[in-house]
Amino acid sequence: NDPGYITKFQAVAKKVFTALSNVPYLKLVSQESHGIFHLTLQESTGNALEDQKILNAISDHALQNGIAVVASKYALLHSKALKPTLMINSNITWTDDTIRKIVDGLTKAVNKVFR
């Protein structure tokens, strides 16, 4: 219940939110104050399963860059599912350099999929 902990977490979450807002081809669909961030395609293919495949490819490439990004499986579970997303959980220990590395690795993964 340390208020300093909450303040620091919110500051890290805000930095992560701002940084993720600049990743090409993806759109943040989370709130700034949350520590869990969901990104979806800026432009859907119109087919949730195709969107899921693209996000899975981004997730796979991000993992190769050492970035843990989880692709949701909603589209595979239910026909009236939520939009498929990538998910990143922020951490209070993340420094500006860590956030930059995460965003750079994710951006490389996205660019690899969309080139």
GROMACS elastic network, one bead per residue, 0.5 to 0.9 nm:
[ bonds ]
;  ai    aj funct       b0    kb
    1     4     6  0.87879   500
    1     5     6  0.78581   500
    1     6     6  0.82138   500
    2     5     6  0.53683   500
    2     6     6  0.68904   500
    3     6     6  0.51767   500
    3     7     6  0.62381   500
    3     8     6  0.86277   500
    4     7     6  0.50660   500
    4     8     6  0.60948   500
    4     9     6  0.85141   500
    5     8     6  0.51741   500
    5     9     6  0.60936   500
    5    10     6  0.86122   500
    5    92     6  0.79924   500
    6     9     6  0.50302   500
    6    10     6  0.61241   500
    6    11     6  0.85826   500
    6    92     6  0.89284   500
    7    10     6  0.51899   500
    7    11     6  0.62372   500
    7    12     6  0.87526   500
    8    11     6  0.50549   500
    8    12     6  0.62455   500
    8    13     6  0.85575   500
    8    92     6  0.66460   500
    9    12     6  0.51742   500
    9    13     6  0.60609   500
    9    14     6  0.85867   500
    9    33     6  0.89197   500
    9    35     6  0.77384   500
    9    90     6  0.86114   500
    9    91     6  0.73228   500
    9    93     6  0.84829   500
   10    14     6  0.60890   500
   10    15     6  0.86646   500
   10    32     6  0.85380   500
   10    33     6  0.60535   500
   10    34     6  0.77780   500
   10    35     6  0.78163   500
   10    92     6  0.84288   500
   11    14     6  0.51855   500
   11    15     6  0.63876   500
   11    16     6  0.87415   500
   11    33     6  0.86524   500
   11    92     6  0.86638   500
   12    15     6  0.51601   500
   12    16     6  0.61852   500
   12    17     6  0.85691   500
   12    35     6  0.83422   500
   12    90     6  0.75668   500
   12    91     6  0.74464   500
   12    92     6  0.62170   500
   12    93     6  0.82616   500
   12    94     6  0.69296   500
   12    95     6  0.78366   500
   12    96     6  0.84566   500
   12    99     6  0.87819   500
   13    16     6  0.50927   500
   13    17     6  0.60311   500
   13    18     6  0.85715   500
   13    32     6  0.65747   500
   13    33     6  0.61241   500
   13    34     6  0.65378   500
   13    35     6  0.54099   500
   13    36     6  0.83855   500
   13    37     6  0.89389   500
   13    90     6  0.64917   500
   13    91     6  0.79789   500
   13    92     6  0.80784   500
   14    17     6  0.50763   500
   14    18     6  0.61686   500
   14    19     6  0.85979   500
   14    32     6  0.56309   500
   14    33     6  0.64575   500
   14    34     6  0.84997   500
   14    35     6  0.86908   500
   15    18     6  0.51684   500
   15    19     6  0.61252   500
   15    20     6  0.85666   500
   15    32     6  0.88030   500
   15    96     6  0.78748   500
   15    99     6  0.77679   500
   16    19     6  0.51065   500
   16    20     6  0.59969   500
   16    21     6  0.84755   500
   16    32     6  0.83918   500
   16    35     6  0.85194   500
   16    37     6  0.85820   500
   16    90     6  0.72008   500
   16    96     6  0.88482   500
   16    99     6  0.63143   500
   16   100     6  0.87806   500
   16   103     6  0.84659   500
   17    20     6  0.52384   500
   17    21     6  0.61542   500
   17    28     6  0.79782   500
   17    30     6  0.84640   500
   17    31     6  0.80451   500
   17    32     6  0.55565   500
   17    33     6  0.83370   500
   17    34     6  0.88328   500
   17    35     6  0.87484   500
   17    37     6  0.74390   500
   18    21     6  0.52198   500
   18    22     6  0.72367   500
   18    32     6  0.80404   500
   19    22     6  0.57531   500
   19    23     6  0.75105   500
   19    99     6  0.74873   500
   19   100     6  0.75310   500
   19   103     6  0.66413   500
   20    23     6  0.54706   500
   20    26     6  0.86437   500
   20    27     6  0.84360   500
   20    28     6  0.71920   500
   20    37     6  0.86041   500
   20    39     6  0.84331   500
   20   103     6  0.63556   500
   20   106     6  0.89302   500
   21    24     6  0.84145   500
   21    26     6  0.80630   500
   21    27     6  0.68553   500
   21    28     6  0.62201   500
   22    26     6  0.83757   500
   22    27     6  0.86686   500
   22   103     6  0.85507   500
   22   107     6  0.88680   500
   23    26     6  0.60056   500
   23    27     6  0.78157   500
   23   103     6  0.71272   500
   23   104     6  0.85348   500
   23   106     6  0.75425   500
   23   107     6  0.56958   500
   23   110     6  0.80685   500
   24    27     6  0.81384   500
   24    42     6  0.83817   500
   24   107     6  0.68256   500
   24   110     6  0.72262   500
   24   111     6  0.77599   500
   25    40     6  0.85816   500
   25    41     6  0.60033   500
   25    42     6  0.53011   500
   25    43     6  0.73888   500
   25   110     6  0.73067   500
   25   111     6  0.85061   500
   25   114     6  0.82106   500
   26    39     6  0.59762   500
   26    40     6  0.55169   500
   26    43     6  0.80842   500
   26   110     6  0.83329   500
   27    38     6  0.84076   500
   27    39     6  0.52846   500
   27    40     6  0.53189   500
   27    41     6  0.59227   500
   27    42     6  0.50538   500
   27    43     6  0.87396   500
   28    31     6  0.82460   500
   28    37     6  0.71569   500
   28    38     6  0.59349   500
   28    40     6  0.65447   500
   28    41     6  0.88179   500
   28    42     6  0.87106   500
   29    37     6  0.74595   500
   29    38     6  0.55957   500
   29    39     6  0.57454   500
   29    40     6  0.69503   500
   29    85     6  0.87067   500
   30    33     6  0.86071   500
   30    34     6  0.72686   500
   30    36     6  0.76026   500
   30    37     6  0.54384   500
   30    38     6  0.55685   500
   30    39     6  0.75722   500
   31    34     6  0.57106   500
   31    35     6  0.86938   500
   31    36     6  0.86911   500
   31    37     6  0.75917   500
   32    35     6  0.78841   500
   32    37     6  0.82549   500
   33    36     6  0.89504   500
   34    37     6  0.70424   500
   34    90     6  0.87191   500
   35    88     6  0.83003   500
   35    89     6  0.58770   500
   35    90     6  0.50986   500
   35    91     6  0.73140   500
   35    92     6  0.89416   500
   36    87     6  0.68639   500
   36    88     6  0.58150   500
   36    90     6  0.61395   500
   37    86     6  0.80222   500
   37    87     6  0.55177   500
   37    88     6  0.51803   500
   37    89     6  0.62814   500
   37    90     6  0.77186   500
   38    85     6  0.57793   500
   38    86     6  0.54699   500
   38    88     6  0.66303   500
   38    89     6  0.89196   500
   39    42     6  0.87357   500
   39    84     6  0.85919   500
   39    85     6  0.52456   500
   39    86     6  0.50659   500
   39    87     6  0.64685   500
   39    88     6  0.84171   500
   40    43     6  0.85045   500
   40    44     6  0.82368   500
   40    51     6  0.85431   500
   40    55     6  0.79507   500
   40    83     6  0.73418   500
   40    84     6  0.64957   500
   40    86     6  0.63818   500
   41    44     6  0.56228   500
   41    45     6  0.85917   500
   41    51     6  0.72780   500
   41    54     6  0.86768   500
   41    55     6  0.78935   500
   41    84     6  0.84595   500
   41    85     6  0.76819   500
   43    46     6  0.84450   500
   44    47     6  0.72428   500
   44    48     6  0.79021   500
   44    50     6  0.86612   500
   44    51     6  0.63580   500
   45    48     6  0.75455   500
   45    50     6  0.66327   500
   45    51     6  0.61394   500
   46    50     6  0.79819   500
   46    51     6  0.77835   500
   47    50     6  0.53087   500
   47    51     6  0.62387   500
   47    52     6  0.85803   500
   48    51     6  0.50079   500
   48    52     6  0.60117   500
   48    53     6  0.86554   500
   48    74     6  0.88649   500
   48    75     6  0.56941   500
   48    76     6  0.85334   500
   48    79     6  0.88759   500
   48    81     6  0.84560   500
   48    82     6  0.88204   500
   48    83     6  0.67554   500
   48    84     6  0.67002   500
   49    53     6  0.62664   500
   49    54     6  0.87736   500
   49    75     6  0.58440   500
   49    76     6  0.69439   500
   49    84     6  0.83044   500
   50    53     6  0.50569   500
   50    54     6  0.63905   500
   50    55     6  0.87015   500
   51    54     6  0.51739   500
   51    55     6  0.62286   500
   51    56     6  0.85563   500
   51    75     6  0.86657   500
   51    83     6  0.84800   500
   51    84     6  0.67201   500
   51    85     6  0.86889   500
   52    55     6  0.51036   500
   52    56     6  0.59922   500
   52    57     6  0.85701   500
   52    71     6  0.76467   500
   52    72     6  0.77714   500
   52    73     6  0.73997   500
   52    74     6  0.85299   500
   52    75     6  0.67117   500
   52    76     6  0.81115   500
   52    83     6  0.86498   500
   52    84     6  0.56613   500
   52    85     6  0.76699   500
   53    56     6  0.50200   500
   53    57     6  0.62119   500
   53    58     6  0.86887   500
   54    57     6  0.51408   500
   54    58     6  0.63277   500
   54    59     6  0.86729   500
   54   113     6  0.73432   500
   54   114     6  0.88599   500
   55    59     6  0.60931   500
   55    60     6  0.85588   500
   55    70     6  0.89526   500
   55    71     6  0.60847   500
   55    72     6  0.84106   500
   55    84     6  0.76272   500
   55    85     6  0.69652   500
   55    86     6  0.65168   500
   55   110     6  0.87520   500
   56    60     6  0.61040   500
   56    61     6  0.86387   500
   56    70     6  0.81846   500
   56    71     6  0.56447   500
   56    72     6  0.83770   500
   56    86     6  0.82687   500
   57    60     6  0.50626   500
   57    61     6  0.62146   500
   57    62     6  0.85041   500
   57    71     6  0.89769   500
   57   109     6  0.82077   500
   57   110     6  0.85467   500
   57   113     6  0.67378   500
   58    61     6  0.52011   500
   58    62     6  0.60182   500
   58    63     6  0.85817   500
   58    69     6  0.84766   500
   58    71     6  0.84111   500
   58    86     6  0.85720   500
   58   106     6  0.76647   500
   58   109     6  0.53325   500
   58   110     6  0.55250   500
   58   111     6  0.87262   500
   58   112     6  0.79655   500
   58   113     6  0.62921   500
   59    62     6  0.50241   500
   59    63     6  0.61731   500
   59    64     6  0.86951   500
   59    67     6  0.84127   500
   59    68     6  0.76836   500
   59    69     6  0.54446   500
   59    70     6  0.61773   500
   59    71     6  0.61126   500
   59    86     6  0.73384   500
   59   106     6  0.81924   500
   59   109     6  0.74948   500
   59   110     6  0.87041   500
   60    63     6  0.51873   500
   60    64     6  0.64590   500
   60    65     6  0.88907   500
   60    69     6  0.82615   500
   60    70     6  0.89002   500
   60    71     6  0.89675   500
   60   109     6  0.80633   500
   61    64     6  0.50063   500
   61    65     6  0.64744   500
   61    66     6  0.88688   500
   61    67     6  0.86413   500
   61   105     6  0.86607   500
   61   106     6  0.81160   500
   61   108     6  0.81134   500
   61   110     6  0.79631   500
   61   112     6  0.77405   500
   61   113     6  0.81362   500
   62    66     6  0.64186   500
   62    67     6  0.50851   500
   62    68     6  0.67889   500
   62    69     6  0.66114   500
   62   102     6  0.88502   500
   62   105     6  0.60052   500
   62   106     6  0.54238   500
   62   107     6  0.84143   500
   62   108     6  0.75838   500
   62   109     6  0.51021   500
   62   110     6  0.81061   500
   63    68     6  0.55626   500
   63    69     6  0.69194   500
   63   105     6  0.86778   500
   63   106     6  0.88720   500
   63   109     6  0.86623   500
   64    67     6  0.72864   500
   64   105     6  0.89305   500
   64   109     6  0.85432   500
   65    68     6  0.87704   500
   65   102     6  0.89356   500
   65   105     6  0.56398   500
   65   106     6  0.79153   500
   65   108     6  0.81682   500
   65   109     6  0.76395   500
   66   102     6  0.83850   500
   66   105     6  0.74397   500
   67   101     6  0.84126   500
   67   102     6  0.59939   500
   67   103     6  0.87423   500
   67   105     6  0.62805   500
   67   106     6  0.69510   500
   68    87     6  0.89330   500
   68    88     6  0.73007   500
   68    89     6  0.88620   500
   68   102     6  0.85551   500
   69    86     6  0.63740   500
   69    87     6  0.58069   500
   69    88     6  0.54652   500
   69    89     6  0.83519   500
   69   106     6  0.81039   500
   70    85     6  0.83285   500
   70    86     6  0.54905   500
   70    87     6  0.50988   500
   70    88     6  0.67442   500
   71    84     6  0.74221   500
   71    85     6  0.59035   500
   71    87     6  0.62801   500
   72    75     6  0.79513   500
   72    76     6  0.89392   500
   72    83     6  0.88105   500
   72    84     6  0.56942   500
   72    85     6  0.54130   500
   72    86     6  0.60966   500
   72    87     6  0.72162   500
   73    76     6  0.53995   500
   73    77     6  0.65315   500
   73    84     6  0.67542   500
   73    85     6  0.82951   500
   74    77     6  0.52377   500
   74    78     6  0.64717   500
   74    79     6  0.86638   500
   74    80     6  0.89103   500
   74    81     6  0.54840   500
   74    82     6  0.59927   500
   74    83     6  0.71176   500
   74    84     6  0.59557   500
   74    85     6  0.84702   500
   75    78     6  0.59729   500
   75    79     6  0.66759   500
   75    80     6  0.79450   500
   75    81     6  0.55244   500
   75    82     6  0.69642   500
   75    83     6  0.70234   500
   75    84     6  0.60628   500
   76    79     6  0.76911   500
   76    81     6  0.82401   500
   77    80     6  0.89613   500
   77    81     6  0.72634   500
   78    81     6  0.50898   500
   78    82     6  0.85973   500
   81    84     6  0.81506   500
   82    85     6  0.86557   500
   90    93     6  0.87298   500
   90    94     6  0.74880   500
   90    99     6  0.89256   500
   91    94     6  0.56452   500
   92    95     6  0.83994   500
   93    98     6  0.89855   500
   94    97     6  0.78449   500
   94    98     6  0.55474   500
   94    99     6  0.64288   500
   95    98     6  0.50538   500
   95    99     6  0.62823   500
   95   100     6  0.85819   500
   96    99     6  0.51493   500
   96   100     6  0.61522   500
   96   101     6  0.86717   500
   97   100     6  0.50476   500
   97   101     6  0.61937   500
   97   102     6  0.86506   500
   98   101     6  0.51152   500
   98   102     6  0.62049   500
   98   103     6  0.86666   500
   99   102     6  0.51172   500
   99   103     6  0.61857   500
   99   104     6  0.84704   500
  100   103     6  0.52156   500
  100   104     6  0.59414   500
  100   105     6  0.84602   500
  101   104     6  0.50411   500
  101   105     6  0.59822   500
  101   106     6  0.84737   500
  102   105     6  0.51827   500
  102   106     6  0.61286   500
  102   107     6  0.85060   500
  103   106     6  0.50632   500
  103   107     6  0.59481   500
  103   108     6  0.85222   500
  104   107     6  0.50488   500
  104   108     6  0.61524   500
  104   109     6  0.86259   500
  105   108     6  0.51556   500
  105   109     6  0.62814   500
  105   110     6  0.87269   500
  106   109     6  0.50366   500
  106   110     6  0.61941   500
  106   111     6  0.85961   500
  107   110     6  0.50645   500
  107   111     6  0.60638   500
  107   112     6  0.84878   500
  108   111     6  0.51410   500
  108   112     6  0.60908   500
  108   113     6  0.87350   500
  109   112     6  0.51337   500
  109   113     6  0.64240   500
  109   114     6  0.87800   500
  110   113     6  0.52324   500
  110   114     6  0.61797   500
  110   115     6  0.85525   500
  111   114     6  0.51086   500
  111   115     6  0.58159   500
  112   115     6  0.55897   500
